[in-house]
């Protein structure tokens, strides 16, 4: 599936993404620096009812956001990791195999840790305000 969206209409794109990916819980977002991975994840969180401010967990690696009654989203950023061992030590594998929804930026840093039912989304810059995302559901 391909979603092309203007940043002013990112909420609708996030809703479309959530509808298309209904039933999945691990999402891996790839794309160059500045492609809008954190912005899109922030919009997904807003659509789900997260009230907290969503920022990139580049230094914390893992950030948890709460919505609904007892539901939460784990936002994971692997950009700073040097190898898969650092991801394991940080608890990334435990997060990916938990029952929580996981949104992961820079998954290519630890691809071997991801479960087979991971949804992959690749973001591309089309212009300052336009993005294209290619979403691949598990086989």
C-alpha positions in Angstrom: 0.0 0.0 0.0 1.1 3.5 -0.7 0.0 6.6 1.2 0.9 10.1 -0.2 0.2 12.9 2.2 0.7 16.6 2.9 1.9 17.4 6.4 -1.2 19.5 6.9 -3.3 16.3 6.4 -1.1 13.9 8.3 -4.0 13.0 10.7 -6.0 11.4 7.8 -2.8 9.6 6.6 -2.3 8.2 10.1 -5.9 7.0 10.3 -5.6 5.4 6.9 -2.4 3.6 8.1 -4.1 2.4 11.3 -7.1 1.1 9.4 -4.9 -0.7 6.9 -2.7 -2.2 9.6 -5.5 -3.1 12.0 -4.6 -6.2 14.1 -0.8 -5.7 13.9 1.2 -4.4 16.8 4.9 -4.0 15.7 5.7 -1.3 13.2 9.1 -0.6 11.7 9.6 2.9 10.2 12.5 3.4 7.8 13.5 6.5 5.8 16.2 9.1 5.6 16.9 11.5 8.4 14.2 14.2 8.2 11.7 12.0 6.3 9.1 12.4 9.1 9.2 9.1 11.0 8.8 10.8 14.4 6.2 13.2 13.1 4.1 10.3 11.6 4.4 8.3 14.8 3.3 11.3 16.8 0.2 11.6 14.5 -0.6 7.9 15.0 -0.4 8.5 18.8 -2.7 11.5 18.6 -5.2 9.5 16.5 -5.2 6.8 19.2 -5.8 9.3 22.0 -2.3 9.8 23.5 -2.4 13.0 25.5 1.4 13.2 26.1 3.8 15.1 23.9 5.4 12.6 21.5 9.1 13.3 20.8 11.9 11.1 19.4 13.3 8.8 22.0 16.8 9.1 20.4 18.6 9.3 23.7 16.2 7.3 25.9 15.8 4.7 23.2 12.4 3.6 24.5 9.5 5.9 25.4 6.1 4.7 26.6 2.9 6.7 25.8 -0.5 5.9 27.4 -3.9 5.9 25.8 -7.4 4.5 26.5 -7.7 2.8 29.8 -4.6 0.6 30.2 -3.2 0.6 26.7 0.2 2.0 25.8 2.5 2.4 22.8 6.2 1.8 23.0 8.1 4.3 20.8 11.6 3.0 20.1 14.4 4.8 18.3 17.5 2.7 17.4 19.4 5.4 15.6 22.2 5.6 18.2 22.8 1.9 18.5 26.0 0.4 17.2 24.9 -3.2 17.1 22.2 -5.7 17.9 23.8 -6.5 21.2 23.1 -2.9 22.4 19.5 -3.3 21.3 19.2 -6.5 23.4 20.8 -4.9 26.4 18.4 -2.0 26.1 15.4 -4.3 26.3 14.2 -3.8 22.7 13.7 -7.5 22.1 11.5 -7.7 25.2 9.4 -4.7 23.9 9.0 -6.3 20.4 7.6 -9.5 21.9 5.4 -7.9 24.5 1.7 -7.4 24.0 2.2 -3.7 23.6 2.0 -1.7 20.3 5.6 -0.9 19.2 6.6 1.9 16.8 10.3 1.6 15.9 12.4 4.1 14.1 15.7 3.0 12.4 14.8 -0.8 12.6 17.7 -1.6 10.3 20.0 -1.3 13.3 18.6 -4.6 14.7 16.5 -6.3 12.0 17.1 -9.8 13.4 15.1 -9.0 16.5 11.8 -8.2 14.8 9.0 -10.8 14.9 7.8 -12.1 11.5 4.5 -10.2 11.9 6.2 -6.8 11.7 4.7 -4.2 9.5 7.3 -2.2 7.6 6.7 1.4 6.5 9.3 3.3 4.4 8.9 7.1 4.3 10.1 9.2 1.4 10.5 13.0 1.2 8.7 14.3 -1.9 8.9 18.0 -1.0 9.1 20.2 2.1 5.5 19.3 2.9 4.7 16.1 1.0 5.6 12.6 2.0 5.1 9.2 0.5 4.9 6.1 2.6 5.1 2.5 1.3 3.6 0.1 3.8 4.3 -3.6 3.6 2.2 -6.1 5.7 3.8 -9.4 6.8 3.5 -12.3 4.3 
